[in-house]
Amino acid sequence: ELIRALVRQVDFHPVSSDPVAVSLQRCPPNTTVKLRVPLLVIGQDAAPGLKRQGYLYPVKPYVTCVVDSDEVPPYIEHDIST
């Protein structure tokens, strides 16, 4: 029997950075799930603020979303070039 699951948390060894434990959440079809989706920032080379010696410091590199379990996005893309 195949059971779909999402990775909820990964614990790493403090010295070697090897994964030590993985927590999973069951993800049945046609349900909604609340999760953090990674934020992918693009257009950094054309961003006006970064061209004027500014810097980008992502405070939250993810977005909390409620999505259908059949359509979980791998990331959310945000263009900062304009």
Secondary structure, 3 states (H helix, E strand, C coil): CCCCEEEEEEEECCCCCCEEEEEEEECCCCCEEEEEEEEEEECHHHCHHHHCCCCCCCCCCEEEEEEECCCCCCCEEEECCC
